[in-house]
Amino acid sequence: MIDATRIGWPGTQARIAILMATGALVGCATEPVGDGLFAPPAQNKILFSPEVLGLAFDHVELHVDRPTPHTVYGWFIPADGAPGTVLIHHGSLFNRGALFDYYSLVNDLGWNVLVYDYQGYGESNLQPTFESLLPDADTALDYIQRRSDPRTERIVLFGVSLGTLPTLAQAARKPDGVVGVILQGSFVPDLLPPKSFLLAGVVPLPEVLARLPQELDPYWNIGQVTLPKLFLQSPQDLTTPIEGARRLFDLAVEPKQFLEVFGGHALAPVLDPDYPGYLSSFLDNVLSIQPSPGTPPAVSPGADSDTNGESGKE
């Protein structure tokens, strides 16, 4: 369970207010760019770092080669005696600074955490693009795989909202060391309501949907994921409705588990008292899985992942 007495840890009402305020900032001052993409400036505002919660961390800079050379940024948060590392892929509405409930919970459960930002989020001053999602995610995963820390060879992928797309794409390729997949707010594009696209900074036009890279297609990727999968979905979620998550769950192969959580879109770690137990149980279960070398998928719809990472101590 999260230690609510930790110095600097905001109360439940404060955490909700922070997330809502961040969402309001992201929704402000957006302007159209090109043919359907928006540039929400507040996606670059880092409101909190793990230091506020008393957590030690490494500040990580990840250098990505495609679609054009760029740098993304993240935090590696170690845990004493950790059995592995959880890689968090965040959603479109927030940068990593708003995910303190996620990364602190996972860290309190005894796992290392890597949480990072895509191109166009956090310190990155470039335009976010669909095309950069998977290269950024692959660079973050490669960074964990290259670390020399004890027990970092076991990795769990954790996708939130938009982050479920690169999570599934990576898991479909059965990468080295990955033993489990957590999907919070998963979706399929054809079942999203129009407001979801606006929150993501995308005008809901068919031509915009058509630009989703094939390598991120959840319909294709879900059938290729043979690892244990935990679907966490709120019936109150109006941004990524539960129908999309259930469709993916029905298409997924075993082992899989679907759990309904309370809290709407992305607020379950704050509002659902059972949420920590759900994560703890799943993470405990995947400890019995021995990491093995990855194998390629039946068909590789995406490009290669020739990337590298560097880090600096915070």
TATALIN-V683536 format. One record per residue. N is the residue number from 1. RES is the residue in one letter. OMEGA is omega in degrees with one decimal (none if undefined). NEAR is the number of other ideal C-beta (glycine too) atoms within 12 Angstrom. Layout:
n=N res=RES omega=OMEGA near=NEAR
n=N res=RES omega=OMEGA near=NEAR
This chain:
n=1 res=M omega=177.3 near=18
n=2 res=I omega=177.6 near=30
n=3 res=D omega=-176.4 near=17
n=4 res=A omega=-179.3 near=21
n=5 res=T omega=-178.3 near=11
n=6 res=R omega=-178.1 near=21
n=7 res=I omega=176.9 near=12
n=8 res=G omega=-177.7 near=19
n=9 res=W omega=-177.3 near=25
n=10 res=P omega=176.9 near=24
n=11 res=G omega=-175.1 near=16
n=12 res=T omega=-179.1 near=20
n=13 res=Q omega=179.1 near=12
n=14 res=A omega=-178.7 near=19
n=15 res=R omega=177.8 near=32
n=16 res=I omega=-179.9 near=23
n=17 res=A omega=179.7 near=18
n=18 res=I omega=-179.5 near=28
n=19 res=L omega=179.7 near=35
n=20 res=M omega=179.1 near=22
n=21 res=A omega=177.7 near=21
n=22 res=T omega=178.1 near=33
n=23 res=G omega=178.9 near=30
n=24 res=A omega=178.1 near=20
n=25 res=L omega=-179.7 near=24
n=26 res=V omega=-178.0 near=33
n=27 res=G omega=-177.6 near=23
n=28 res=C omega=169.2 near=16
n=29 res=A omega=175.3 near=16
n=30 res=T omega=178.1 near=24
n=31 res=E omega=-177.3 near=14
n=32 res=P omega=177.0 near=16
n=33 res=V omega=178.0 near=19
n=34 res=G omega=-173.5 near=18
n=35 res=D omega=171.8 near=14
n=36 res=G omega=179.9 near=24
n=37 res=L omega=177.3 near=27
n=38 res=F omega=176.4 near=32
n=39 res=A omega=-179.0 near=25
n=40 res=P omega=-173.1 near=33
n=41 res=P omega=-174.7 near=22
n=42 res=A omega=174.4 near=28
n=43 res=Q omega=-179.8 near=42
n=44 res=N omega=-177.5 near=29
n=45 res=K omega=175.8 near=26
n=46 res=I omega=-175.7 near=28
n=47 res=L omega=-176.1 near=26
n=48 res=F omega=170.7 near=32
n=49 res=S omega=178.6 near=30
n=50 res=P omega=179.2 near=36
n=51 res=E omega=178.8 near=21
n=52 res=V omega=-179.2 near=23
n=53 res=L omega=180.0 near=32
n=54 res=G omega=-177.9 near=20
n=55 res=L omega=171.5 near=33
n=56 res=A omega=-178.7 near=20
n=57 res=F omega=170.4 near=33
n=58 res=D omega=169.9 near=31
n=59 res=H omega=-171.3 near=27
n=60 res=V omega=172.0 near=37
n=61 res=E omega=-175.7 near=28
n=62 res=L omega=-177.3 near=43
n=63 res=H omega=-172.2 near=26
n=64 res=V omega=-175.4 near=39
n=65 res=D omega=-174.2 near=24
n=66 res=R omega=4.8 near=25
n=67 res=P omega=169.0 near=23
n=68 res=T omega=-178.9 near=15
n=69 res=P omega=178.9 near=18
n=70 res=H omega=179.6 near=30
n=71 res=T omega=171.0 near=31
n=72 res=V omega=-168.4 near=42
n=73 res=Y omega=-179.4 near=42
n=74 res=G omega=176.4 near=47
n=75 res=W omega=170.3 near=47
n=76 res=F omega=-174.3 near=42
n=77 res=I omega=-176.5 near=42
n=78 res=P omega=173.2 near=33
n=79 res=A omega=-179.8 near=31
n=80 res=D omega=177.8 near=16
n=81 res=G omega=-176.6 near=13
n=82 res=A omega=175.9 near=31
n=83 res=P omega=-177.9 near=30
n=84 res=G omega=-175.7 near=39
n=85 res=T omega=174.7 near=42
n=86 res=V omega=177.4 near=49
n=87 res=L omega=-176.7 near=53
n=88 res=I omega=172.5 near=52
n=89 res=H omega=-172.4 near=49
n=90 res=H omega=-179.1 near=47
n=91 res=G omega=-174.2 near=47
n=92 res=S omega=-171.5 near=44
n=93 res=L omega=-173.8 near=39
n=94 res=F omega=166.2 near=45
n=95 res=N omega=-172.8 near=43
n=96 res=R omega=-178.0 near=45
n=97 res=G omega=-179.5 near=36
n=98 res=A omega=-175.4 near=43
n=99 res=L omega=-176.6 near=49
n=100 res=F omega=178.0 near=43
n=101 res=D omega=179.9 near=41
n=102 res=Y omega=-173.5 near=48
n=103 res=Y omega=178.7 near=42
n=104 res=S omega=177.2 near=40
n=105 res=L omega=-179.7 near=41
n=106 res=V omega=179.1 near=41
n=107 res=N omega=176.5 near=38
n=108 res=D omega=177.1 near=32
n=109 res=L omega=172.1 near=36
n=110 res=G omega=-178.4 near=26
n=111 res=W omega=167.7 near=43
n=112 res=N omega=178.3 near=39
n=113 res=V omega=164.3 near=46
n=114 res=L omega=174.9 near=52
n=115 res=V omega=-172.3 near=54
n=116 res=Y omega=177.6 near=48
n=117 res=D omega=174.2 near=46
n=118 res=Y omega=170.1 near=47
n=119 res=Q omega=179.5 near=38
n=120 res=G omega=179.1 near=35
n=121 res=Y omega=178.4 near=45
n=122 res=G omega=-177.0 near=36
n=123 res=E omega=179.5 near=28
n=124 res=S omega=-178.6 near=30
n=125 res=N omega=178.8 near=18
n=126 res=L omega=178.3 near=27
n=127 res=Q omega=174.2 near=26
n=128 res=P omega=176.7 near=39
n=129 res=T omega=173.0 near=34
n=130 res=F omega=-173.0 near=35
n=131 res=E omega=-178.3 near=28
n=132 res=S omega=-174.4 near=35
n=133 res=L omega=-175.2 near=43
n=134 res=L omega=174.0 near=44
n=135 res=P omega=177.5 near=39
n=136 res=D omega=179.9 near=49
n=137 res=A omega=179.8 near=48
n=138 res=D omega=178.0 near=39
n=139 res=T omega=177.7 near=43
n=140 res=A omega=178.7 near=52
n=141 res=L omega=179.0 near=43
n=142 res=D omega=178.5 near=33
n=143 res=Y omega=178.6 near=38
n=144 res=I omega=-177.4 near=45
n=145 res=Q omega=-178.1 near=31
n=146 res=R omega=-179.7 near=25
n=147 res=R omega=-177.5 near=28
n=148 res=S omega=-179.2 near=11
n=149 res=D omega=173.6 near=26
n=150 res=P omega=173.3 near=16
n=151 res=R omega=172.8 near=23
n=152 res=T omega=-178.4 near=30
n=153 res=E omega=178.7 near=26
n=154 res=R omega=-172.1 near=32
n=155 res=I omega=172.5 near=46
n=156 res=V omega=176.9 near=46
n=157 res=L omega=-176.1 near=46
n=158 res=F omega=-179.8 near=51
n=159 res=G omega=178.5 near=50
n=160 res=V omega=176.3 near=44
n=161 res=S omega=177.9 near=43
n=162 res=L omega=-179.5 near=46
n=163 res=G omega=176.1 near=47
n=164 res=T omega=179.6 near=46
n=165 res=L omega=176.1 near=47
n=166 res=P omega=176.9 near=49
n=167 res=T omega=179.9 near=50
n=168 res=L omega=-179.9 near=46
n=169 res=A omega=178.3 near=43
n=170 res=Q omega=-177.4 near=45
n=171 res=A omega=179.5 near=45
n=172 res=A omega=-179.1 near=40
n=173 res=R omega=177.9 near=35
n=174 res=K omega=-175.0 near=27
n=175 res=P omega=-179.8 near=36
n=176 res=D omega=170.7 near=23
n=177 res=G omega=-176.5 near=32
n=178 res=V omega=-174.8 near=41
n=179 res=V omega=-178.4 near=37
n=180 res=G omega=-176.4 near=40
n=181 res=V omega=175.5 near=47
n=182 res=I omega=-177.1 near=51
n=183 res=L omega=178.9 near=49
n=184 res=Q omega=-179.6 near=49
n=185 res=G omega=178.9 near=46
n=186 res=S omega=-172.6 near=52
n=187 res=F omega=166.7 near=46
n=188 res=V omega=-171.8 near=32
n=189 res=P omega=-175.5 near=32
n=190 res=D omega=177.8 near=21
n=191 res=L omega=178.2 near=23
n=192 res=L omega=174.0 near=35
n=193 res=P omega=-178.0 near=21
n=194 res=P omega=-176.2 near=18
n=195 res=K omega=178.7 near=18
n=196 res=S omega=179.3 near=31
n=197 res=F omega=178.8 near=29
n=198 res=L omega=177.1 near=25
n=199 res=L omega=179.6 near=34
n=200 res=A omega=-178.6 near=42
n=201 res=G omega=-177.7 near=36
n=202 res=V omega=173.3 near=35
n=203 res=V omega=-174.0 near=25
n=204 res=P omega=177.6 near=21
n=205 res=L omega=-179.6 near=17
n=206 res=P omega=-178.2 near=15
n=207 res=E omega=176.5 near=14
n=208 res=V omega=176.7 near=25
n=209 res=L omega=-177.4 near=24
n=210 res=A omega=-179.8 near=16
n=211 res=R omega=176.4 near=22
n=212 res=L omega=-177.5 near=35
n=213 res=P omega=-178.8 near=27
n=214 res=Q omega=-178.8 near=22
n=215 res=E omega=178.6 near=34
n=216 res=L omega=-176.3 near=39
n=217 res=D omega=-177.1 near=29
n=218 res=P omega=178.8 near=40
n=219 res=Y omega=177.8 near=27
n=220 res=W omega=-169.7 near=27
n=221 res=N omega=-173.5 near=44
n=222 res=I omega=-179.0 near=38
n=223 res=G omega=-179.3 near=23
n=224 res=Q omega=-174.0 near=32
n=225 res=V omega=-179.8 near=39
n=226 res=T omega=178.8 near=27
n=227 res=L omega=172.8 near=40
n=228 res=P omega=-175.3 near=30
n=229 res=K omega=174.4 near=43
n=230 res=L omega=175.3 near=40
n=231 res=F omega=175.3 near=39
n=232 res=L omega=-173.9 near=44
n=233 res=Q omega=179.1 near=41
n=234 res=S omega=173.5 near=31
n=235 res=P omega=179.3 near=22
n=236 res=Q omega=-177.0 near=21
n=237 res=D omega=179.3 near=37
n=238 res=L omega=179.5 near=23
n=239 res=T omega=170.9 near=36
n=240 res=T omega=-172.6 near=46
n=241 res=P omega=-173.9 near=27
n=242 res=I omega=-178.9 near=29
n=243 res=E omega=179.2 near=21
n=244 res=G omega=178.5 near=33
n=245 res=A omega=179.3 near=41
n=246 res=R omega=178.0 near=26
n=247 res=R omega=177.8 near=25
n=248 res=L omega=179.1 near=39
n=249 res=F omega=179.3 near=32
n=250 res=D omega=-179.2 near=17
n=251 res=L omega=-176.1 near=25
n=252 res=A omega=174.8 near=32
n=253 res=V omega=174.7 near=20
n=254 res=E omega=-2.7 near=13
n=255 res=P omega=-179.2 near=22
n=256 res=K omega=179.1 near=29
n=257 res=Q omega=179.4 near=24
n=258 res=F omega=-179.9 near=25
n=259 res=L omega=174.7 near=29
n=260 res=E omega=179.1 near=23
n=261 res=V omega=-179.9 near=35
n=262 res=F omega=173.8 near=22
n=263 res=G omega=178.8 near=30
n=264 res=G omega=-174.7 near=28
n=265 res=H omega=171.5 near=42
n=266 res=A omega=-178.8 near=44
n=267 res=L omega=-177.9 near=38
n=268 res=A omega=178.1 near=35
n=269 res=P omega=179.3 near=43
n=270 res=V omega=-167.1 near=36
n=271 res=L omega=-176.8 near=23
n=272 res=D omega=-178.3 near=29
n=273 res=P omega=179.5 near=17
n=274 res=D omega=-174.5 near=19
n=275 res=Y omega=179.2 near=34
n=276 res=P omega=179.3 near=29
n=277 res=G omega=178.1 near=20
n=278 res=Y omega=179.7 near=29
n=279 res=L omega=-177.8 near=41
n=280 res=S omega=-178.8 near=24
n=281 res=S omega=180.0 near=21
n=282 res=F omega=-179.1 near=37
n=283 res=L omega=176.1 near=38
n=284 res=D omega=-177.8 near=22
n=285 res=N omega=-177.2 near=22
n=286 res=V omega=177.0 near=33
n=287 res=L omega=-179.9 near=23
n=288 res=S omega=-178.5 near=15
n=289 res=I omega=178.9 near=25
n=290 res=Q omega=177.3 near=13
n=291 res=P omega=-180.0 near=27
n=292 res=S omega=178.1 near=17
n=293 res=P omega=-178.7 near=13
n=294 res=G omega=176.0 near=24
n=295 res=T omega=-177.2 near=16
n=296 res=P omega=176.3 near=17
n=297 res=P omega=-179.5 near=24
n=298 res=A omega=176.8 near=14
n=299 res=V omega=179.9 near=15
n=300 res=S omega=-177.7 near=20
n=301 res=P omega=-174.9 near=22
n=302 res=G omega=179.2 near=33
n=303 res=A omega=179.6 near=21
n=304 res=D omega=-177.9 near=15
n=305 res=S omega=-179.0 near=31
n=306 res=D omega=-177.0 near=14
n=307 res=T omega=176.9 near=30
n=308 res=N omega=-177.9 near=22
n=309 res=G omega=175.0 near=33
n=310 res=E omega=179.6 near=23
n=311 res=S omega=174.0 near=29
n=312 res=G omega=-177.0 near=15
n=313 res=K omega=175.6 near=13
n=314 res=E omega=none near=19
